[in-house]
Amino acid sequence: MRYVSTRNAAVQVDFEKVVLSGIAEDGGLFVPLELPQFEPQDIANWSTLAYDELAYRVMRPFVGEAIPEADFKRVLKDAGSQFSHRSLAPLHQVDRNEWVLELFHGPTRSSKDFAAQLQARLVQYFLRKRQRRAVVIGATNGDTGLAAIEAFKHCAETDVVVIYPEAGVPQEQLQQLQAVAHPRVHQFAVNGSFDECQTLVTRLFRQWPCTGREAISFNSSNWVSVMAQLVFYFHAVLQLGGGQRPIGFSVPAASFAEVYAGYIAQKMGLPITQMIVATNQNDALHQLFLKNHYSRLRANKTLSPAMDLSIFSNLERFLWELYGHDDQAVSALMTTFETTGEMTIANEFWLQARMIIDSYAVTDEQTLEEITSLYRDTGYVIDPHTATGVLAARLYRRSLVAPMVTLGEISPAKSAVLLGELGINIAAQPRPMSEHGPAQIQRIQPDDLGALQQLLAAL
């Protein structure tokens, strides 16, 4: 399998290069030159496979000859060893033909563990092969950073750099981040928004100061994150219809990687007939699919903080698919967005996207009502992020016959305080104890790339 940049398809790279990277040198994201296609009967034959075996079938074409078969199978099995549920991602029925795919049984109780655990093992595999060290770096508003720290702190070949908005991380996740003191984990608190943190990371990759050490993204800009999330869709489709039954998905838009993964999973052969993008009041994605207008907005704080953002890196990969792999068109669109903060998709491609994708913006009031009513009616507890997806699924599903699955990306234990205020008592997630004393946290301004470069050069 060969990969190219979304902004320049002339230069091809292999899977190893993609794993050990952040963004392409031209500022684009790496994408496979072509998507594998699976026949319906081949998919149906995977119904009885364990999660790691299914992951092998789905991911193997993207890996190619970069890793021997036995080694890759071992990596996948090891990546799932830290999950507390034997199926890794169980389905829970919440209504007639409505389900939640629980993706929060990993070590940090969020869906980000799937990508982080896999990425850490792949990065370590290739770094040991090269006898190199690297810096794994990314922006987070909580869960992505925690998952990366948990996965990579055991990888002696890497330092982990976590950049987060000082006032934009939920208190529970902030306390967990600040409890992680480790000699190879470095935290930078930014006096700005999560979107500004993402922009800072992008600029950093383009002007990397650490000569001789690879810069690797732990965000969903790294292809491994997308690859890991592809398996969610195959797993759910096989559980609910053996790979043959049409199915819809509702995705709480904490990132666009999940949406993009579902979109290409359908192109790979899954019978996905609808995807619903659920947002909170930070509705940049909803406005894109509703009005074909995408813009950089200042995020407001909501009850679903992982969705309090407006810049979604994997939208660029989505455009690559929509525009038929036209790298020049994608480059022009992204340049316009980076310059003006706004984007409009060509109408024919926007209509093509709307054939499968719907969207809905959920208010905080609706979120609370969905949590309480679902608990009252079924006894099942969901967190605010999942609630946005469950409500959007119920309101906007196109078919009552096709199963509708909401991606449950965050454990309700992370919202124990809020749930307690609603009269729903649930044990909070235990707070980790620091093994190395208090965490060392550097504070920087969102426009001070030079200061960040100096600090990283000293690692």
N, C-alpha and C positions, 0 to 999 in steps of 0.2 A: 504494500500500500504506500502510495506517495502522497505528500501533502503540499499545498501551495498556500500563499497568502491571499486573503480576500481582496487585497489591493494590488497584487501583482502575481499572476498565475504563471509567469515565465520561469521562475526559480522553484524547483521541486526539492523537498527534503524528505527524510525518512521518519519513522515513528520515534526513534531515539531522540532525534533533534526536537521533535514536537514536545516530547515529555520534558526535556531539559531546556525549557524556554518559557518566556513570558508572552511577549507579542513578537510578531515578525519585524524584521529590521525596517520595513517600510511603514510600520505602525498598524498594519492589519493583523488579523487573527488567522491562525493556521486552520485549514479545512481539508478533508480528504478530497483527492482529485475526483473520486467517484464514490457513490454509496453502494454498499453491497445490497443485493436483492435476494430475498428469501421466498421460496415458494410456499403457498399455504400449507401444503402437506408436510413440508420440512418443519415449519413452525409448530404444527399440530403434534408432531412427533416429540417435541420438547416438553410436553405437558407434565411429565412425571419427574423431570430433572430437578435436583436440588438447586438452590439459588446460584451457587458458585459454578455449577456445571452449565446452567443456562447462561450465566454471564460469559463463560468461555465461548459458547456458540455464537453469542451476539457480538462479542468484542474481537474475536479472533481475526476476522477479515481486516480490521483496522490496525492490528499489530503486525500482520504479515510474518516475515521471517526475522523480525527484529529480536524475538525471544523464542527459544525452543519451546515446543509444546509442553513438555513436562514442567519446565520452569514457570511458564505462564499459569498453568493450572495451580501450581504451588502458591504463586503470588495471590491468585484470586481466593483460594481457600484460606490463606493466612489473613487476607484483608477482611474477611467476614468473621474471623475468630473472636473479635472483641464485642460482637453484638449479643444482646441478652435474650433475643427470641430466636428459636431454632430455625424459623423460616425467614429470618432477617426482616422481611417486610410483609407482615400479616394484613389481611383484609378484614375490615369490620363493617357489617351492614348497619346503616343508620336509618334506612327507610326502604320502601318497596323499590327494589332495583337501584338503590343508591348506596354507595360504599365509600369508606375512607381507607386508603392505602397507608398504613402506619409505617412511616419512614424514620421514626425517631427512637429506634431501639439500639442505636450505636452508643459508644462510650460517652459522648457529650450530649446525647438525646436530641439530635437534629439530623435532618436528611444530609447535611453536609459531611457527615461521617463516611458515607459511602464513597464519595470522591476522595476525601482526605486519606482514608486508610489505604485505598488503592494507589493513589498518587505517591504516598510516602514510600511504598514498597517498590514501585516502578522506578522512582528517582534513585533510591538506594541501589537498586539492581544495576542501573546504568552508570552511576557514579563509581561504584566499586569496579565495574568493568573498565572504566577510564582511569581509575585511581585519581579521582578529582574530588574537590569539595565545591559546594554551591551555597548560595543564599536563596532561601525560599521566602518570597515577599508578597504581600497583598494588603488590600484595604478590607476592613470589616466593620460591621455595626453590631458584632457580637458573635453569632454562631459560627460563621465561616472561620474566623480567627481562632476560636476555641477548638474547633475540629482540627485545624491545621497544627496547632500547638500540640494537641494530644497525639496526633499521628506522627509528627516529625521530631518530637523531642527524644524519640528513641533512635533516631537516625543520626549516627555520629558524623556523617559526611556533610551535614547541613547546619547552617544557622537559620533561625526563623525570625523574620522581621514582620511585625504586625503593626499596621497603621490604622488608627480609628479616631472618630470624632469624639472629643472629650465629653461633649454634652449630648452626644447622639447615640449612646449605647444604653440599653435598658439597665437599670440598677443591678439586677440579678447577674446579668452577663458581665457587667463592668466589674463587679466584685470578684467574679470568677477569673476574669482576665488579670486583675491586679493581684490575685492570689498565686498566679503562676510565676514563680521566680526560678529561672533555670539559666545556667551560664550560656546556653546557645539560643535563648529566646530573648528578643529585643523588642520593646514596645515603644511606640511613638504616638502620643496623644496630640491630636491636631485641634487647634482652635478654629473649627469650621464644621462643615457638613460632611456627611458620608460621600456625597457626590464630589466634593472638593478633595476628599481623601483619594477617591478613585482617579481623579484627574492628576493628582500628585504622583500616584504610582505609575500611571501611564507615562508621564514626563520622565520619571526616574528610569524606567526601562529604556527609553530612547536615549538617555544620557547616563548610562550605567558607569559608576565610578570605580568599581572593584575589578581591576584588570586581573585576569587569570582565574576568576571564579564566575561560574554561570549564574545568571539571575533567572529564577524560576518562579512563575506566578502560582500561588495557591488559590487564586480566584477562579471563577468559571471562564475566564479568558483562556485558561489552559485547556486544551482539547480533552485531557483525561477526565475533567469534570463532566463534560457533555457525554463522553463515552460511558461513564459510570451510570448516568441518569437514563440512558437508553434502556437499560435493563429493567427499570421500574415499569415501563410500559409493556414490555414483553411478559414480565412476571404477572402483571394484573390481567392482561388479555388472556393468558393461558389459564389462569385460575378461574376466570369467569365464563369462558366460552371455548376453551381448548384451542384458541387461535383462530376460530372460525366465525365467531359471533361478533357483529358490529358492536362498537363500544365508544363511549364518550369520556372525556376527562375534564375536570375542572382544576385549574392550577393557581394557587395563591402566588402572586407574582413577587416573591422575595428576590428572584433574579429572573432573567429571561432564558437562562440555560434550560430550565425544565420545559418551557414552552417550545423552544427550538428542538430539544431532544424528542419531544412528542411529535413534532412536525416531520422530522426526518425519519422517525420510527414508522410513521405511516407510509412514507416513500419507500422504506425498506421492506414493506409487505404486511404490516399490521392493519387490521380492519378498523382503524380509528375514523369515526365519522364526524366527530365534533371535538373541538377543544375550546374551553372557556377560560379566558384570562381574567382572574379575579384580582382587583386592586382595592386599596382603601382610598381615602380622599386624595392621596398622592397618585393621581390617575393619568399619568403621562401615557402609559400603555393603553388604557381604556380610550383615551382621546385619539390615539393612533388608529385603533380598529373601528372606532365609532365615526370619526370625522376625517381620517387620513391626515392627521396633523400631530406630529411628535415634537415636543419641545422640552428643553431643559428648564425645570421649575425648581423653586426653592421648597424643599420638603417641609411639611408640617408634621408635628409629633402626633401619633395616633396610638390606639391600643394594640396595633400590630406593627411594632417598630421595625421589624426586619424588612418591611415593605415601604419604609419611609425614604424613598429615593426616586430619582427620575432618569438616571443614566444606566443603561443596561447594555453591557458590552456585547452580549450574544445577539443583539438585534442586528449587528453587522453580519454575522454568519447567516442569519435568517434572510437578510437582503441578498446575500450571495446565492442562496437557493432560489429566491423569488425571481431574480434577474438572470437566471439561467447561467450562473457562473461568469457573469460579465464583470471582471475585476475593475475595469475602467469606470463603469457606472457606479459600482460600490464605492470606489475611491472618491469619486466626485460627490456622492451623497454624504459620505462621512466628512469630507473636507468642508462641505457646506454646513453640516451640523456643528462641527468643532469651531467654525468661524462665527456662525449666527445663533447657534443654540436651537435651531429649528430644522425640521425635515418634513417633506411630503413625498410619498411614494408615487411612482407613475400609476395612473388610475387602473390600467389593465392588471398590474401586479398586485395592487391593493385589493382589487376585486377577487383575484385568484386566492389571496390569503383569506379573504372573508368567506370563501366557500367552505372552509373548515373551522375558522376561528371566530368566536364571539367574545365579548368582554362585558364586564359589569364592575362598577365602582360601589363599594359597600361602605356605609358610614359607620362610625363608632357605635351609634345607637342601634343600628341593625346588627352589628357584631355581637353586642351584649344580649340582644333579644334572641339571636340564634343560639348562643351558648346556653342560655337559661331554658329556652323552650326544648332544645334537644335533650338536655339533662332531665328536664321534667317529664318528657314523654318516653324516654328510653333508658335513662340512667347512665348514658354514655357522656364522657367529659371530653371536650375539645378545647384547644387554645384559640386565641383570637385570630391567628393567621388561618388556621384550618376552617374557622367559622366563616370567613369571607368566601372560601371556596365552596363550602357546603351550601351556603345561601345562594351563591351565584349558580351552582349546579341545579338547585331546585327551581329557580326562577327562569333560567334560560336554556334548559335542556331542550333539544329539538325533538327527541323521541322518548316516549315512555316505555318503549319496548327494549331499546338498547340500554344495557347497564351504564350508569354514570358513576365514575370514580373520582373522588377528590384526593389530591395528594396531601396527606397529613405530614407536614414537613417538620413540625416542632412539637415536642412533648408538652402536654398540658402542665406537667410538673414545673415547667419554667414560668408559668403564669399562676402559680399557687396563690400568691397574694391577691391578685385580681379576682380569681375564682372564689377565694374565701369571702371577699366582699359581696359576691353574688350568692352566698350561702352554699357554695359547693366546696366542701372540704377535701383537699387532696394534699398528700405529702409533697413538700417542696424538694427540689433536687438538692442533694447534699453538696455543700460547698467544699471545694478541694482545699487541702492543707498544703501550705508552701513547704517545700523540702529544702530550700536554699535561702531562707530569710525573705525580707520584703522585696517585691519586684522593683527593678530599676526602670523607671519610665521617663523618657525624654519628652519634653513638650516643645512643639514647633508650630509655626504659622503655615497656613495652607499654601502660601505663595513663596515659601522659603525653601526652594529646592536645593540651593547651595548648602544650607546648614545640614539638611538630611544627607546630602552626598558626602560631606565631610565626616559625619558621624558613622556612616556605613563604610567609608574607606578605612576607618580605624579598626574595623572588626578583625 
